[in-house]
């Protein structure tokens, strides 16, 4: 089991930046990676980005590509999401998550078995 704790959310104006952190514990995530999801009010939880822990390969949702950057502290247990050029439509609760199994290309919430408590990001227009 992986324990995940997010931090770094807040209120920012459109065009601004925020950096989210996810502190992970438990050994299993190192054999795969971690991902970021978000959920806006009244909407389904959606994939944002994913990073493999060993090599640092990444992939992103089209809606955030070029604006968000996922990274990890390979010597530690922390993952980050640098969010630039924020838009009001980025407003959501952001979650970090660990996949149930190894493998590339996971974007569905059902493929992830451990979740943090979430951190609120609000972008004002």
N, C-alpha and C positions, 0 to 999 in steps of 0.2 A: 504494500500500500504506500502511496506517495502522499505526503502532506504538503499543501500548497497555500501560501499566504501572499496575497497581492497588496500593493501599496502604490501611492503616487497619483491617484486620481484627484480631480478637483474641477474648478470652474475656470474656463479660459475663453477669451474672445476668439471669434473666427479669425483664422490666419495664424493663430498662436501655436504654441508647442507644449507638450507634456511628455514626461517619461514615466512609464509604469515599470514596476519591479515585481518579480514573483520569486519568493524564497521557497526553495523545494527541499524536502527531506525525504529519506528513503532512498535505497540504492537502485531501484528498478528503472528510474527514468533515465539513468546514464546509458542504458543499452538501447534507448530509442531517442526520445526527445521530448519537447514540450510545445504546447501550442497556446495561442490566444484566441478567445472567442469574445463576442459581445452580444448583448441583448437589449434592444430598445423597448420601451413600453408598448405593449400590444403586438410585439413582433416576435418571431421565433429567434432562438439563439443562432448566430451565424459565425462562420469561420472568419478569422482575421489573418493569422500567420502561424507558421510552424518552423521549428528549428531542430535539426538533429544534434544530439549533444556531442558525439565524438568528433565529427568533422565540421559541423556548423553549416551544413546545407540548409537553405531556406526556401520557402515558397509562401506566396501571399494571395489574398483575395484581390480580384481586379479592382475593387472599390478603394483599396488602400495602397496599391502598388505605386511606388514612386514617392509616397508621402510618409509611410511608416517603415521603420526598420526594426527587425527582431534581432536580438543578439543574446549571448550568454557568457557568463563568467566561467570558463571551462575549468578553472582551478577551484572554483567554489561551487555554489549551488544556487545561483541566482540567474534568472532570465529577465530580459528587459524588452520593452516596446517603446521606441522613440517615435513619437507622433508629431509630425510637422504639418503645417498648412491645414490645420484642423478646420472642419466644416460643421455647421449645426447638425447635419445628418450623421456625424460621428458620435453624437450624444447617445450614451448607453452605459450599462453596467458591463465592465470588462472583466473576463475571467481567464485565469490560466488553467490549463488542463493537461493531464498526462494520458497518453493512449493506453488502451488495454493490451495491445500487442505491438510488436515491432512492425516496420514496414513503411514505405514511402507513400505520400499522397493522401493521407487521411485528412478529410475536411468535415466529416459529419460528426455532430456531437455524440452519436451513438457509438462511435469508435473510441471514445474517451471515457475512462472509468474513474478518474480522480479529478476533483475540481476544487478550486479555491472558493472563498466566500464572495469574491467580487469586489470591484472598486468602481465608484461612480465617476464618469467623465461627462461633463456638461459643457457644451460649446455654445456660447451666446452669439447671436447675429448682430 
